[in-house]
């Protein structure tokens, strides 16, 4: 399953386009590892 890779790729794109929102999202994902 390639889902995690796609998720991180999407996050990397978001990080470039919208750093604040994506950073908050990544912090939430780290606190709740189950996607």
C-alpha angles and dihedrals in degrees: 000000000000096000098112091052091051090047093053092045089052089047091052090053091048090048089060097043100036113012098175098051095041092048091054090047092051091050090052090049091051091051090047104035093178105093 
